[in-house]
Amino acid sequence: TIEAGVVVKFDSSAELVVNYQSPGTLQAVGTASQPITFTSSSGTAQGSWIAIYLGGNGPAASQITYATVENGGSYGYTRGGIQISGASASFDHVTIRNNLIGGVTMNGGSATFTNCTLDGNGGNGFDIVAGSATVTGSAFTNNSGYPIGAPASVQLNGMSGLTASGNAKDVINLRQDTISADTTWHASVIPYLLTGLVSVKGTANPTLTIEAGVTVELASPGAIEINNGSPGALQA
């Protein structure tokens, strides 16, 4: 438990590892008047410390509320300022800025982001390899990659109240993938950009649903392939 108003500084080789190899939970709940800060002890460069790592070895959900996570990230560990690896975690009113690799990197689990700001990170603001996420009311600004990047099969829920400006391209990047379970691309004012072949097919007869108002951009060789070789459907 990290109380409101606490400042946590990290040396260059330091990180906060939660729920790895055996169960553990982080409760870092600040307030609007007393936010929590996670920062470097040695300057403001990206990658000045490693990350907050939330592993997947326990059932309890971690949360960070009214906080700033800045100047972290690691090429050696391929982690952004926050790394989610199989955990369940929620983030509310969190500013995630100036981190190496990305603001948040995720390779499993589920996460909820509400009223967050991801600003000036190297790479995508939020980069997903696997897992699912709900993102609402959040701003993505000045990241060197996309606001959000993920394989096309990752389920992104919410997607309302988002803004994007000053990123490398202000779109949600969906990478080449096969969608083998029912998936919905929810309405968002930020367009979706496909940067590879997205196939909708599988033994479960998956349906890709694209909600009203969605804009889908396709970059060469971006394409959507439905029902090729095994069952699949598109509802747009």
C-alpha positions in Angstrom: 0.0 0.0 0.0 1.4 3.4 -1.0 -0.4 6.3 0.6 -1.6 9.5 -1.1 1.1 12.1 -1.5 4.1 9.6 -1.5 7.0 10.2 -3.9 8.8 7.0 -4.9 12.2 7.5 -6.6 14.1 4.7 -8.4 17.8 4.2 -9.0 18.7 3.2 -12.6 18.6 -0.6 -11.9 15.5 -0.5 -9.7 12.0 -1.6 -10.4 8.8 -2.4 -8.4 7.8 -6.0 -9.1 4.3 -7.1 -7.9 2.7 -10.5 -8.2 5.6 -12.3 -9.7 6.2 -16.0 -8.9 3.9 -15.8 -6.0 0.8 -13.6 -5.2 1.0 -9.9 -4.3 -1.0 -6.8 -4.9 -0.2 -3.1 -5.3 -2.6 -0.5 -3.9 -1.3 3.0 -4.8 -4.3 5.3 -4.3 -3.6 9.0 -4.4 -6.0 11.9 -4.5 -6.4 14.9 -6.7 -4.7 17.1 -4.0 -2.2 14.4 -2.9 -1.1 12.4 -6.0 1.5 9.7 -5.9 4.6 10.0 -8.0 6.9 7.2 -9.4 10.0 8.8 -10.8 13.8 8.6 -11.3 16.3 9.5 -8.6 18.8 10.5 -11.3 17.3 12.8 -13.9 14.5 13.0 -16.4 15.8 10.9 -19.3 13.6 8.1 -20.6 14.8 4.7 -19.2 16.3 6.2 -16.0 14.7 3.3 -14.1 13.1 0.0 -15.1 9.4 -0.2 -14.5 6.4 -1.0 -12.4 5.9 -4.7 -13.2 2.5 -6.3 -12.5 2.8 -10.1 -12.9 0.0 -12.7 -13.1 0.5 -15.0 -10.1 -2.3 -14.0 -7.9 -6.1 -13.3 -8.3 -6.3 -9.9 -6.6 -6.4 -6.8 -8.8 -3.8 -4.0 -8.3 -4.7 -0.4 -8.7 -3.0 2.9 -9.3 -5.1 6.1 -8.8 -4.2 9.8 -9.1 -0.5 9.2 -9.8 2.3 9.9 -12.2 4.7 7.3 -13.6 7.6 9.0 -15.5 11.1 8.5 -16.9 11.1 4.7 -16.7 11.2 1.8 -19.2 13.9 -0.7 -20.2 15.1 -2.1 -23.5 16.8 -4.9 -21.6 13.5 -6.1 -20.2 11.3 -4.7 -23.0 9.1 -2.9 -20.6 7.5 0.5 -20.7 6.9 2.6 -17.6 4.3 0.1 -16.5 4.4 -3.6 -17.6 1.3 -5.7 -17.2 2.1 -9.5 -17.5 -1.0 -11.5 -16.8 -2.3 -9.3 -14.0 -5.7 -7.7 -13.5 -5.1 -4.0 -12.9 -7.0 -0.7 -12.9 -5.7 2.8 -13.5 -7.6 6.0 -12.9 -6.4 9.6 -13.3 -2.8 8.3 -13.9 -0.3 10.3 -16.0 2.2 8.1 -17.7 4.9 10.2 -19.4 8.4 10.2 -20.9 8.9 6.4 -20.6 11.2 4.3 -22.8 9.6 1.5 -25.0 6.1 2.8 -24.3 3.9 4.3 -21.6 2.3 0.9 -20.8 3.3 -2.4 -22.3 1.1 -5.5 -21.8 1.6 -9.2 -22.7 -1.3 -10.7 -20.9 -4.1 -10.1 -18.4 -6.7 -7.4 -18.3 -6.5 -3.7 -17.6 -8.9 -0.8 -17.2 -7.8 2.8 -17.9 -10.1 5.7 -17.0 -9.2 9.4 -17.3 -5.5 8.7 -17.9 -2.9 10.7 -19.8 -0.2 9.0 -21.8 2.2 11.6 -23.0 5.6 11.9 -24.6 6.5 8.2 -24.3 9.0 6.5 -26.6 7.0 4.1 -28.7 3.3 3.6 -28.4 1.4 5.2 -25.5 -0.2 1.8 -24.8 1.3 -1.3 -26.5 -0.4 -4.7 -26.2 1.0 -8.0 -27.3 -1.8 -10.1 -25.6 -4.6 -9.6 -23.1 -7.6 -7.3 -23.1 -8.2 -3.7 -22.1 -10.9 -1.2 -21.4 -9.9 2.4 -22.1 -12.2 5.4 -21.6 -11.9 9.1 -21.1 -8.1 9.1 -21.7 -5.7 11.3 -23.7 -2.7 10.2 -25.9 -0.4 13.0 -26.7 3.1 13.3 -28.2 4.1 9.7 -28.1 6.7 8.7 -30.7 4.5 5.8 -31.8 0.8 5.3 -32.0 -1.7 6.1 -29.2 -2.5 2.4 -28.9 -1.0 -0.6 -30.8 -2.2 -4.2 -30.6 -2.7 -7.3 -32.6 -6.1 -7.2 -34.4 -7.5 -10.0 -32.2 -7.0 -8.2 -28.9 -10.4 -7.0 -27.5 -10.3 -3.3 -26.8 -13.4 -2.3 -24.8 -14.8 1.1 -23.9 -13.0 3.4 -26.4 -15.2 6.3 -25.6 -14.0 9.8 -24.7 -10.5 9.3 -26.1 -8.4 12.0 -27.6 -5.1 11.8 -29.6 -2.7 14.6 -30.8 0.9 14.9 -31.6 1.6 11.2 -31.8 3.6 9.7 -34.8 0.1 9.0 -36.2 -3.1 9.7 -34.3 -4.7 6.3 -35.0 -5.2 3.0 -33.2 -2.8 0.5 -34.8 -4.2 -3.0 -35.3 -1.4 -5.3 -36.4 -1.6 -8.4 -38.6 -3.4 -11.2 -36.9 -6.1 -13.9 -37.1 -9.3 -13.2 -35.3 -10.5 -16.7 -34.1 -13.1 -15.5 -31.4 -15.9 -13.0 -31.5 -14.3 -9.5 -31.5 -15.8 -6.0 -31.6 -14.1 -2.8 -32.8 -15.9 -0.3 -30.7 -16.9 3.2 -31.8 -14.0 5.7 -31.2 -13.3 9.1 -32.5 -9.7 7.9 -33.2 -9.6 5.8 -36.4 -8.3 2.3 -36.6 -5.4 1.6 -38.9 -4.7 -1.9 -40.1 -1.0 -2.5 -41.0 -1.2 -6.1 -42.1 -3.6 -8.9 -43.1 -6.5 -9.4 -40.7 -8.1 -12.8 -41.1 -11.5 -13.6 -39.5 -11.8 -17.4 -39.4 -11.6 -20.4 -37.1 -13.4 -23.5 -35.8 -15.4 -21.3 -33.4 -17.0 -19.5 -36.4 -15.9 -16.0 -35.2 -17.6 -12.8 -36.0 -15.9 -9.4 -36.3 -18.3 -6.7 -35.4 -17.5 -3.1 -36.4 -19.7 -0.6 -34.7 -21.4 2.4 -36.3 -19.2 5.4 -36.7 -15.9 3.6 -36.8 -13.3 4.6 -39.4 -11.0 1.9 -40.6 -7.9 2.9 -42.5 -5.8 0.3 -44.3 -2.1 0.8 -44.9 -0.4 -1.3 -47.6 -0.5 -4.3 -47.3 -3.5 -3.9 -44.9 -6.6 -6.0 -45.7 -9.5 -7.8 -44.0 -10.1 -11.4 -45.1 -13.3 -13.1 -44.0 -14.2 -16.8 -44.1 -11.2 -18.0 -46.1 -10.5 -21.7 -45.4 -12.6 -21.9 -42.2 -15.7 -20.1 -41.0 -15.9 -16.5 -40.1 -18.2 -13.5 -40.5 -18.2 -9.7 -40.6 -20.9 -7.5 -39.2 -20.3 -3.9 -40.1 
